Amino acid sequence: MYITETVRIAPNGTTYRCVLLRQSYREGSKVKNRTIANLSHCTPQEVEAIRLALQYKDDLTVSGALQEAPLHEGRSGGAVWVIYDMARRLGIEAALGKDGAGKLALWQVIARVIDQGSRLSAVRLAQTHAACEVLHMTRGFDENDLYDNLAWLADHQATIERRLCTTRRGDHKPTRFLYDVTSSYLEGQGNAFAAFGYNRDGKTGKPQVVSGLLCDEEGTPVSADVWAGNTPDMRTLAAQITKVARRFGCERVTFVGDRGMIKGPQIEELVQAGFHDITAVTKPQVERLLKANVLQLALFTAQVHAVEHEGTRYLVRRNPLRAEAMAAGRGDKQRSMEQWVARKNAYLTTSTVFTG
């Protein structure tokens, strides 16, 4: 008999340990193996004791005379140190600060990267990982401390976001911002922002919250916000315009958003702030531009064409991927109709027809 031990790390970072007591035996001319017992639930000390007994099974008096050093599994430090070093290089540690609240906030970031979970799971994670040792935290904490720390993060969000942007970019301020919103539905009750609205998750009858993410031209997040679940997308843009001008001190800015985000009133707000926008036009707008001869169908080719009209610059191009998708959709509809016609014809062929 012998002991095998395998360790597997799942994509989510969870470590699975499998310890088996196995036995080799011969079946004819073949040597096979079978599992006698699963020792995964045993402690490392118990596994080592069984391994030692198997090693000296012919003379157990020898194993009794051995003086084995006691085994103790310390806290894991590798994952914590790697993420902490990355956070330090990215300026996250400097943005959060090195006081107690900043260190707790940094641990919440590290714990979230190591394992997805609640505040309580982050506390339990600190019991098996070297959180206090790596972050030089002099006192312990529980889930209530982490919830209080979330309130501290909300109160200092503007300062933290500004520090992060300055650390990463210095005096080079972004000139383009990418902005979009999404929603997350809720199962519980009592959320201050919970409301019924346009649900992007397809969960009808569930309250939700709306969250917005503002990124720079490289796609790096610079700010995030949360609103009530019934807030329209376009109504969130005004806060982003104010934030870019005041919090980040940007002057020459172009906002990039989808056609549901940037419409007439939002374009006026951007113009008043001295900003520009890049968005898409809707199908009715394209039809009106074609009818007014501002755009022509001949412009929709593989080559990008630019047309300026009344202070707006239109960039038009034929989208081959969209054309393939539309062709596939038409093909599916045609096949469905042909199958329906074939069924009806088969029914009429086999049915008895009565004539007067």
C-alpha positions in Angstrom: 0.0 0.0 0.0 1.1 3.6 -0.6 -0.2 7.1 -0.3 -0.8 9.5 -3.3 -1.4 13.2 -2.9 -2.5 15.6 -5.6 -3.2 19.4 -5.4 -5.4 21.2 -8.0 -6.0 24.9 -8.2 -9.3 25.8 -9.8 -9.7 28.8 -12.1 -11.3 30.8 -9.3 -8.3 30.3 -7.1 -9.8 27.6 -4.8 -7.3 24.9 -3.9 -8.4 21.2 -3.8 -6.3 18.6 -2.1 -6.8 14.8 -2.7 -5.0 12.2 -0.5 -5.7 8.5 -1.3 -4.5 5.3 0.3 -4.0 2.9 -2.6 -2.8 -0.7 -3.2 -1.1 -2.4 -6.1 -2.2 -5.9 -7.1 -1.7 -8.2 -10.0 -4.5 -9.4 -12.2 -3.0 -12.0 -14.6 0.0 -10.4 -16.3 -1.2 -6.8 -15.5 -0.4 -4.7 -12.5 -3.4 -2.7 -11.4 -4.1 -0.2 -8.5 -7.2 0.3 -6.4 -8.2 2.9 -3.8 -8.4 1.6 -0.2 -9.5 4.8 1.5 -9.8 8.5 0.9 -7.6 10.4 3.4 -8.4 13.9 2.1 -10.3 14.7 5.3 -7.3 13.8 7.5 -4.9 16.4 8.8 -1.4 16.6 7.5 -0.2 15.1 10.8 -2.5 12.1 10.4 -1.5 11.5 6.8 2.2 11.7 7.8 1.6 9.2 10.6 0.0 6.7 8.2 2.8 7.2 5.7 5.4 6.5 8.5 3.5 3.4 9.6 3.6 2.1 6.0 7.3 2.8 5.7 8.1 0.7 8.8 5.2 -1.8 8.6 7.7 -4.7 8.9 9.1 -3.4 12.2 6.8 -1.0 14.0 9.2 -0.8 16.9 11.4 1.3 14.7 8.7 3.8 14.0 8.0 4.1 17.7 11.6 5.1 18.3 11.6 7.8 15.7 11.5 11.4 16.8 9.6 13.2 14.1 9.3 17.0 14.3 5.7 18.2 14.7 4.1 19.5 11.5 2.4 22.8 11.4 0.8 24.5 8.3 1.5 28.2 8.3 -0.5 30.9 6.6 -0.3 31.1 2.8 1.6 34.2 1.7 2.4 33.8 -2.0 -0.9 35.0 -3.5 -1.2 37.9 -1.0 2.3 39.1 -1.7 1.9 38.9 -5.5 -1.3 40.9 -5.5 0.0 43.4 -2.9 3.1 44.0 -5.0 1.0 44.6 -8.1 -1.3 47.0 -6.2 1.8 48.9 -5.0 3.2 49.2 -8.5 -0.2 50.4 -9.9 -0.4 53.1 -7.2 -3.5 51.5 -5.4 -1.7 51.4 -2.1 -0.7 55.1 -2.3 -4.2 56.1 -3.4 -5.8 54.2 -0.4 -3.2 55.4 2.1 -1.2 53.4 4.6 -3.2 54.1 7.7 -5.6 51.5 9.2 -8.5 52.2 6.9 -6.4 52.2 3.8 -4.9 48.8 4.7 -8.3 47.3 5.4 -9.5 48.6 2.0 -6.4 47.1 0.3 -7.1 43.8 1.9 -10.6 43.9 0.6 -9.2 44.3 -2.9 -6.7 41.5 -2.4 -9.3 39.2 -0.9 -11.7 39.9 -3.8 -9.0 38.9 -6.3 -8.0 35.7 -4.5 -11.6 34.5 -3.9 -15.0 35.9 -4.7 -17.2 36.2 -1.6 -18.7 38.3 1.2 -17.1 40.4 3.9 -17.2 37.3 6.3 -15.4 35.2 3.7 -12.7 37.9 3.5 -12.2 37.7 7.3 -11.9 33.9 7.1 -9.5 34.2 4.2 -7.2 36.4 6.4 -7.1 33.5 8.9 -5.4 31.2 6.3 -3.5 33.9 4.3 -0.8 36.2 5.6 -2.8 39.3 5.3 -1.6 41.0 8.5 2.0 40.0 7.9 2.2 41.3 4.4 0.2 44.5 4.9 1.8 45.2 8.3 -1.5 45.3 10.1 -1.1 45.5 13.9 -4.7 44.6 14.9 -7.2 42.0 13.8 -10.6 42.7 12.2 -14.0 41.2 11.7 -16.7 41.6 9.2 -18.2 44.6 10.9 -14.8 46.4 10.5 -14.9 45.6 6.8 -18.5 46.9 6.4 -17.5 50.1 8.2 -14.5 50.3 5.8 -16.9 50.2 2.8 -18.5 53.3 4.2 -15.1 54.9 4.5 -14.4 54.0 0.9 -17.7 55.7 -0.3 -16.8 58.8 1.7 -13.3 59.0 0.1 -14.1 57.8 -3.3 -13.5 61.1 -5.1 -10.1 61.5 -3.5 -9.1 57.9 -4.2 -10.1 58.1 -7.8 -8.2 61.3 -8.3 -5.1 59.9 -6.7 -5.2 56.8 -8.9 -5.6 58.9 -12.1 -2.8 61.2 -11.1 -0.5 58.3 -10.1 -1.0 56.5 -13.4 -1.0 59.5 -15.8 0.7 62.4 -14.0 0.0 65.7 -15.7 -1.2 64.0 -18.9 -4.9 64.2 -18.5 -7.3 62.0 -20.6 -8.7 63.5 -23.7 -11.2 60.7 -24.4 -13.6 59.0 -22.0 -15.5 55.8 -22.7 -18.7 55.5 -20.7 -21.5 52.9 -20.4 -23.9 51.6 -17.8 -25.3 48.2 -16.8 -27.6 46.9 -14.2 -27.6 44.1 -11.5 -30.7 42.6 -10.1 -31.2 42.0 -6.4 -32.7 39.1 -4.5 -32.8 40.6 -1.0 -34.8 43.5 0.4 -33.8 46.9 1.9 -31.3 48.2 -0.6 -31.6 52.0 -0.8 -31.1 52.0 -4.6 -33.3 49.0 -5.4 -36.0 49.9 -8.0 -37.7 48.3 -11.0 -36.4 49.4 -14.3 -35.1 48.2 -17.7 -33.6 44.8 -16.7 -30.6 43.8 -18.8 -30.3 40.4 -17.1 -33.7 39.3 -18.3 -34.9 38.9 -14.6 -38.4 40.3 -14.8 -40.0 41.1 -11.5 -36.7 41.7 -9.7 -35.5 45.1 -8.4 -32.1 46.3 -9.6 -29.4 48.9 -9.3 -27.8 50.8 -12.2 -24.1 51.2 -12.3 -21.9 53.2 -14.6 -18.2 52.8 -15.5 -16.1 55.7 -16.8 -12.8 54.7 -18.6 -10.0 56.6 -20.3 -9.0 56.1 -23.9 -7.0 53.0 -23.0 -10.0 51.3 -21.4 -8.7 51.7 -17.9 -11.4 52.4 -15.3 -11.1 55.8 -13.7 -14.5 56.1 -11.9 -17.7 54.2 -11.0 -21.1 55.2 -9.8 -24.4 53.6 -8.7 -27.9 54.9 -9.1 -31.4 53.7 -8.5 -32.6 50.9 -10.7 -35.1 53.0 -12.6 -32.6 55.6 -13.7 -32.5 56.0 -17.5 -29.0 55.6 -19.1 -28.9 59.1 -20.6 -29.7 60.8 -17.2 -26.4 59.5 -15.8 -24.2 61.3 -18.3 -24.6 64.8 -16.7 -22.8 63.6 -13.5 -19.9 62.2 -15.6 -19.5 65.5 -17.5 -19.3 67.4 -14.1 -16.9 64.8 -12.7 -14.5 65.0 -15.7 -14.4 68.8 -15.5 -14.1 69.2 -11.8 -12.6 66.0 -10.2 -10.1 65.3 -13.0 -9.7 68.8 -14.3 -10.0 67.9 -18.0 -10.6 70.6 -20.6 -10.4 69.1 -24.0 -12.5 65.9 -23.8 -14.4 63.7 -26.2 -17.1 61.4 -24.7 -17.7 58.0 -26.4 -21.0 56.3 -25.8 -23.6 54.2 -27.5 -26.7 55.7 -29.3 -28.9 55.0 -26.2 -26.5 57.1 -24.0 -25.8 60.2 -26.0 -28.8 61.9 -27.6 -29.9 65.4 -28.3 -30.1 66.8 -24.8 -26.9 65.1 -23.8 -25.1 66.5 -26.8 -26.2 70.0 -25.8 -24.8 69.4 -22.3 -21.5 68.3 -23.7 -21.4 71.4 -26.0 -22.1 73.7 -23.1 -19.2 72.1 -21.2 -16.9 72.6 -24.2 -16.7 68.8 -24.8 -17.2 66.7 -27.9 -18.9 63.3 -28.4 -18.6 60.2 -30.5 -21.7 58.1 -30.8 -23.8 56.2 -33.3 -26.9 57.3 -35.2 -30.1 55.4 -35.0 -31.8 53.7 -38.0 -34.5 56.5 -38.3 -31.8 59.1 -38.3 -30.0 57.3 -41.1 -33.2 57.1 -43.1 -33.7 60.9 -42.6 -30.1 61.6 -43.7 -30.6 59.4 -46.8 -33.9 61.2 -47.6 -32.2 64.6 -47.2 -29.3 63.4 -49.5 -26.8 64.1 -46.8 -25.8 60.4 -47.0 -25.9 58.1 -50.1 -26.0 54.3 -50.1 -22.9 54.4 -52.3 -20.9 55.6 -49.3 -21.6 52.4 -47.4 -18.6 50.3 -48.6 -15.6 48.6 -47.1 -13.9 52.0 -47.1 -14.6 54.6 -44.4 -16.2 57.8 -45.7 -16.5 61.1 -43.8 -19.4 63.5 -44.4 -19.8 66.8 -42.6 -23.3 68.4 -42.2 -24.4 71.3 -40.0 -21.4 70.9 -37.6 -21.6 67.2 -37.3 -19.1 64.8 -38.9 -20.5 61.4 -40.0 -18.2 58.4 -40.5 -20.0 55.7 -42.6 -18.9 52.3 -43.6 -20.5 49.0 -44.5 -20.2 46.5 -41.6 -19.5 43.1 -43.1 -20.2 41.3 -39.8 -23.6 42.9 -39.4 -24.4 42.1 -43.1 -23.5 38.4 -42.4 -25.7 38.4 -39.3 -28.6 39.9 -41.2 -28.2 37.4 -44.0 -28.1 34.5 -41.6 -31.3 35.8 -39.9 -33.1 36.1 -43.2 -32.0 32.6 -44.1 -33.3 31.2 -40.8 -36.7 32.9 -41.4 -36.9 31.6 -44.9 -36.1 28.0 -43.7 -38.7 28.3 -41.0 -41.4 29.5 -43.5 -40.5 26.7 -46.0 -40.8 24.1 -43.2 -44.2 25.6 -42.2 -45.4 25.5 -45.8 -44.2 21.9 -46.2 -46.2 20.8 -43.1 -49.3 22.5 -44.4 -49.0 21.0 -47.9 -48.4 17.5 -46.3 -51.6 18.0 -44.2 -53.6 19.1 -47.3 -52.3 16.1 -49.3 -53.3 13.5 -46.7 -56.6 15.1 -45.7 -59.9 14.1 -47.2 -61.5 16.9 -49.2 -65.3 17.1 -49.3 -66.9 18.8 -52.3 -70.5 19.8 -52.7 
